[in-house]
Amino acid sequence: MQRNWDLIRMILLDLEEANGEHRKAEEMPPFPADWVALHMKMMEEGGLIEGNDPGFLSGPPQFFALG
């Protein structure tokens, strides 16, 4: 999957406004939750955000990020 820079920008801005609260990938419309989860995972692997990957084995991709 190619990086969507608009989505990355939206994630970073949303986490900045979250003031330390966890954010779920599915709480960030208008993008599909699986896109958000995969981008959050890439951002976490790159050291841009802190997060938790509960795994992709139990259904659609999920990711929880700390704002």
N, CA, C and O atoms as a GROMACS GRO file, in nm:
protein
  268
    1MET      N    1   0.085  -0.118   0.000
    1MET     CA    2   0.000   0.000   0.000
    1MET      C    3   0.089   0.124   0.000
    1MET      O    4   0.186   0.134   0.076
    2GLN      N    5   0.054   0.218  -0.086
    2GLN     CA    6   0.128   0.344  -0.088
    2GLN      C    7   0.081   0.433   0.026
    2GLN      O    8  -0.034   0.426   0.069
    3ARG      N    9   0.170   0.515   0.072
    3ARG     CA   10   0.136   0.608   0.180
    3ARG      C   11   0.044   0.718   0.129
    3ARG      O   12   0.064   0.773   0.021
    4ASN      N   13  -0.057   0.747   0.208
    4ASN     CA   14  -0.148   0.856   0.178
    4ASN      C   15  -0.112   0.971   0.270
    4ASN      O   16  -0.141   0.967   0.390
    5TRP      N   17  -0.047   1.073   0.216
    5TRP     CA   18   0.005   1.182   0.299
    5TRP      C   19  -0.105   1.263   0.365
    5TRP      O   20  -0.085   1.318   0.473
    6ASP      N   21  -0.222   1.273   0.301
    6ASP     CA   22  -0.335   1.342   0.365
    6ASP      C   23  -0.381   1.265   0.488
    6ASP      O   24  -0.414   1.325   0.590
    7LEU      N   25  -0.384   1.134   0.478
    7LEU     CA   26  -0.422   1.050   0.592
    7LEU      C   27  -0.319   1.060   0.704
    7LEU      O   28  -0.356   1.070   0.821
    8ILE      N   29  -0.192   1.058   0.670
    8ILE     CA   30  -0.087   1.071   0.772
    8ILE      C   31  -0.099   1.205   0.844
    8ILE      O   32  -0.089   1.211   0.967
    9ARG      N   33  -0.120   1.311   0.769
    9ARG     CA   34  -0.137   1.444   0.829
    9ARG      C   35  -0.258   1.446   0.922
    9ARG      O   36  -0.251   1.501   1.032
   10MET      N   37  -0.370   1.385   0.878
   10MET     CA   38  -0.491   1.382   0.960
   10MET      C   39  -0.467   1.304   1.090
   10MET      O   40  -0.512   1.347   1.196
   11ILE      N   41  -0.397   1.192   1.082
   11ILE     CA   42  -0.368   1.112   1.201
   11ILE      C   43  -0.285   1.192   1.300
   11ILE      O   44  -0.316   1.195   1.419
   12LEU      N   45  -0.180   1.257   1.251
   12LEU     CA   46  -0.093   1.335   1.340
   12LEU      C   47  -0.169   1.450   1.406
   12LEU      O   48  -0.152   1.474   1.526
   13LEU      N   49  -0.252   1.520   1.330
   13LEU     CA   50  -0.330   1.630   1.387
   13LEU      C   51  -0.431   1.579   1.489
   13LEU      O   52  -0.450   1.640   1.594
   14ASP      N   53  -0.496   1.467   1.458
   14ASP     CA   54  -0.594   1.410   1.550
   14ASP      C   55  -0.529   1.365   1.680
   14ASP      O   56  -0.584   1.387   1.788
   15LEU      N   57  -0.412   1.303   1.671
   15LEU     CA   58  -0.343   1.258   1.792
   15LEU      C   59  -0.293   1.376   1.875
   15LEU      O   60  -0.290   1.369   1.998
   16GLU      N   61  -0.254   1.483   1.807
   16GLU     CA   62  -0.211   1.602   1.880
   16GLU      C   63  -0.326   1.660   1.963
   16GLU      O   64  -0.305   1.707   2.075
   17GLU      N   65  -0.447   1.658   1.908
   17GLU     CA   66  -0.565   1.710   1.977
   17GLU      C   67  -0.618   1.613   2.083
   17GLU      O   68  -0.699   1.654   2.167
   18ALA      N   69  -0.575   1.487   2.080
   18ALA     CA   70  -0.628   1.385   2.172
   18ALA      C   71  -0.578   1.403   2.315
   18ALA      O   72  -0.637   1.345   2.407
   19ASN      N   73  -0.473   1.480   2.337
   19ASN     CA   74  -0.421   1.509   2.471
   19ASN      C   75  -0.396   1.384   2.555
   19ASN      O   76  -0.443   1.376   2.669
   20GLY      N   77  -0.325   1.288   2.500
   20GLY     CA   78  -0.288   1.170   2.577
   20GLY      C   79  -0.389   1.057   2.576
   20GLY      O   80  -0.365   0.953   2.636
   21GLU      N   81  -0.502   1.076   2.511
   21GLU     CA   82  -0.602   0.970   2.505
   21GLU      C   83  -0.571   0.874   2.390
   21GLU      O   84  -0.512   0.913   2.290
   22HIS      N   85  -0.612   0.749   2.406
   22HIS     CA   86  -0.596   0.651   2.299
   22HIS      C   87  -0.699   0.678   2.191
   22HIS      O   88  -0.812   0.720   2.219
   23ARG      N   89  -0.659   0.656   2.068
   23ARG     CA   90  -0.749   0.670   1.953
   23ARG      C   91  -0.748   0.539   1.876
   23ARG      O   92  -0.643   0.479   1.854
   24LYS      N   93  -0.866   0.494   1.837
   24LYS     CA   94  -0.880   0.373   1.756
   24LYS      C   95  -0.884   0.412   1.609
   24LYS      O   96  -0.931   0.520   1.573
   25ALA      N   97  -0.835   0.323   1.525
   25ALA     CA   98  -0.834   0.349   1.381
   25ALA      C   99  -0.976   0.374   1.329
   25ALA      O  100  -0.996   0.458   1.242
   26GLU      N  101  -1.073   0.301   1.382
   26GLU     CA  102  -1.210   0.316   1.330
   26GLU      C  103  -1.277   0.446   1.377
   26GLU      O  104  -1.388   0.478   1.332
   27GLU      N  105  -1.212   0.522   1.465
   27GLU     CA  106  -1.267   0.650   1.512
   27GLU      C  107  -1.223   0.767   1.425
   27GLU      O  108  -1.248   0.882   1.461
   28MET      N  109  -1.158   0.741   1.313
   28MET     CA  110  -1.102   0.848   1.231
   28MET      C  111  -1.157   0.845   1.089
   28MET      O  112  -1.084   0.812   0.995
   29PRO      N  113  -1.285   0.882   1.072
   29PRO     CA  114  -1.336   0.892   0.935
   29PRO      C  115  -1.273   1.015   0.870
   29PRO      O  116  -1.219   1.096   0.944
   30PRO      N  117  -1.275   1.036   0.744
   30PRO     CA  118  -1.355   0.968   0.642
   30PRO      C  119  -1.283   0.851   0.575
   30PRO      O  120  -1.336   0.794   0.480
   31PHE      N  121  -1.166   0.815   0.621
   31PHE     CA  122  -1.090   0.707   0.560
   31PHE      C  123  -1.134   0.573   0.618
   31PHE      O  124  -1.175   0.566   0.734
   32PRO      N  125  -1.126   0.465   0.538
   32PRO     CA  126  -1.160   0.332   0.589
   32PRO      C  127  -1.069   0.294   0.707
   32PRO      O  128  -0.950   0.327   0.707
   33ALA      N  129  -1.124   0.226   0.805
   33ALA     CA  130  -1.050   0.189   0.927
   33ALA      C  131  -0.927   0.105   0.896
   33ALA      O  132  -0.825   0.120   0.964
   34ASP      N  133  -0.933   0.017   0.795
   34ASP     CA  134  -0.816  -0.064   0.764
   34ASP      C  135  -0.702   0.020   0.708
   34ASP      O  136  -0.585  -0.009   0.735
   35TRP      N  137  -0.733   0.125   0.631
   35TRP     CA  138  -0.630   0.216   0.581
   35TRP      C  139  -0.565   0.289   0.698
   35TRP      O  140  -0.442   0.300   0.706
   36VAL      N  141  -0.650   0.339   0.789
   36VAL     CA  142  -0.598   0.413   0.905
   36VAL      C  143  -0.510   0.322   0.989
   36VAL      O  144  -0.402   0.363   1.031
   37ALA      N  145  -0.555   0.200   1.014
   37ALA     CA  146  -0.478   0.106   1.096
   37ALA      C  147  -0.342   0.076   1.033
   37ALA      O  148  -0.241   0.075   1.103
   38LEU      N  149  -0.339   0.052   0.903
   38LEU     CA  150  -0.213   0.021   0.837
   38LEU      C  151  -0.119   0.142   0.839
   38LEU      O  152   0.002   0.126   0.857
   39HIS      N  153  -0.172   0.262   0.820
   39HIS     CA  154  -0.089   0.382   0.825
   39HIS      C  155  -0.039   0.406   0.968
   39HIS      O  156   0.076   0.445   0.986
   40MET      N  157  -0.124   0.385   1.066
   40MET     CA  158  -0.080   0.400   1.206
   40MET      C  159   0.032   0.301   1.237
   40MET      O  160   0.128   0.336   1.305
   41LYS      N  161   0.020   0.180   1.188
   41LYS     CA  162   0.123   0.079   1.212
   41LYS      C  163   0.255   0.122   1.147
   41LYS      O  164   0.360   0.112   1.209
   42MET      N  165   0.249   0.172   1.022
   42MET     CA  166   0.370   0.220   0.956
   42MET      C  167   0.431   0.338   1.032
   42MET      O  168   0.553   0.347   1.045
   43MET      N  169   0.346   0.427   1.083
   43MET     CA  170   0.395   0.543   1.156
   43MET      C  171   0.458   0.501   1.289
   43MET      O  172   0.557   0.559   1.332
   44GLU      N  173   0.400   0.401   1.354
   44GLU     CA  174   0.455   0.351   1.480
   44GLU      C  175   0.590   0.284   1.455
   44GLU      O  176   0.684   0.302   1.532
   45GLU      N  177   0.599   0.205   1.348
   45GLU     CA  178   0.725   0.139   1.314
   45GLU      C  179   0.833   0.241   1.280
   45GLU      O  180   0.952   0.217   1.302
   46GLY      N  181   0.792   0.356   1.225
   46GLY     CA  182   0.886   0.462   1.190
   46GLY      C  183   0.919   0.556   1.305
   46GLY      O  184   0.999   0.648   1.289
   47GLY      N  185   0.857   0.532   1.421
   47GLY     CA  186   0.886   0.612   1.539
   47GLY      C  187   0.812   0.745   1.545
   47GLY      O  188   0.847   0.831   1.626
   48LEU      N  189   0.710   0.764   1.460
   48LEU     CA  190   0.636   0.890   1.460
   48LEU      C  191   0.528   0.895   1.568
   48LEU      O  192   0.496   1.003   1.618
   49ILE      N  193   0.473   0.780   1.603
   49ILE     CA  194   0.368   0.775   1.705
   49ILE      C  195   0.392   0.655   1.795
   49ILE      O  196   0.468   0.564   1.761
   50GLU      N  197   0.326   0.655   1.910
   50GLU     CA  198   0.325   0.539   1.999
   50GLU      C  199   0.191   0.470   1.981
   50GLU      O  200   0.088   0.536   1.970
   51GLY      N  201   0.193   0.339   1.978
   51GLY     CA  202   0.067   0.270   1.959
   51GLY      C  203   0.074   0.125   1.999
   51GLY      O  204   0.176   0.076   2.048
   52ASN      N  205  -0.037   0.056   1.977
   52ASN     CA  206  -0.052  -0.084   2.013
   52ASN      C  207  -0.125  -0.154   1.899
   52ASN      O  208  -0.232  -0.111   1.856
   53ASP      N  209  -0.065  -0.260   1.852
   53ASP     CA  210  -0.124  -0.340   1.745
   53ASP      C  211  -0.179  -0.468   1.806
   53ASP      O  212  -0.101  -0.558   1.839
   54PRO      N  213  -0.311  -0.479   1.822
   54PRO     CA  214  -0.366  -0.600   1.882
   54PRO      C  215  -0.360  -0.721   1.789
   54PRO      O  216  -0.395  -0.831   1.830
   55GLY      N  217  -0.317  -0.703   1.668
   55GLY     CA  218  -0.302  -0.814   1.575
   55GLY      C  219  -0.405  -0.810   1.465
   55GLY      O  220  -0.513  -0.754   1.480
   56PHE      N  221  -0.369  -0.872   1.356
   56PHE     CA  222  -0.457  -0.874   1.240
   56PHE      C  223  -0.521  -1.011   1.221
   56PHE      O  224  -0.588  -1.034   1.120
   57LEU      N  225  -0.502  -1.102   1.314
   57LEU     CA  226  -0.552  -1.238   1.298
   57LEU      C  227  -0.700  -1.253   1.330
   57LEU      O  228  -0.763  -1.348   1.283
   58SER      N  229  -0.755  -1.163   1.407
   58SER     CA  230  -0.892  -1.180   1.453
   58SER      C  231  -0.993  -1.095   1.376
   58SER      O  232  -1.098  -1.062   1.430
   59GLY      N  233  -0.963  -1.060   1.253
   59GLY     CA  234  -1.056  -0.981   1.174
   59GLY      C  235  -0.984  -0.869   1.103
   59GLY      O  236  -0.865  -0.880   1.072
   60PRO      N  237  -1.056  -0.761   1.077
   60PRO     CA  238  -0.995  -0.649   1.003
   60PRO      C  239  -0.884  -0.584   1.084
   60PRO      O  240  -0.883  -0.592   1.207
   61PRO      N  241  -0.790  -0.518   1.015
   61PRO     CA  242  -0.680  -0.453   1.086
   61PRO      C  243  -0.729  -0.351   1.188
   61PRO      O  244  -0.822  -0.275   1.161
   62GLN      N  245  -0.665  -0.351   1.304
   62GLN     CA  246  -0.697  -0.255   1.410
   62GLN      C  247  -0.567  -0.196   1.460
   62GLN      O  248  -0.460  -0.257   1.447
   63PHE      N  249  -0.576  -0.078   1.516
   63PHE     CA  250  -0.458  -0.017   1.575
   63PHE      C  251  -0.506   0.087   1.675
   63PHE      O  252  -0.604   0.158   1.650
   64PHE      N  253  -0.437   0.097   1.787
   64PHE     CA  254  -0.468   0.196   1.888
   64PHE      C  255  -0.346   0.285   1.904
   64PHE      O  256  -0.236   0.235   1.930
   65ALA      N  257  -0.364   0.415   1.890
   65ALA     CA  258  -0.253   0.509   1.903
   65ALA      C  259  -0.273   0.598   2.025
   65ALA      O  260  -0.386   0.629   2.064
   66LEU      N  261  -0.163   0.638   2.082
   66LEU     CA  262  -0.166   0.726   2.199
   66LEU      C  263  -0.142   0.868   2.152
   66LEU      O  264  -0.040   0.897   2.089
   67GLY      N  265  -0.235   0.955   2.184
   67GLY     CA  266  -0.225   1.095   2.142
   67GLY      C  267  -0.142   1.176   2.235
   67GLY      O  268  -0.124   1.296   2.214
   0.00000   0.00000   0.00000
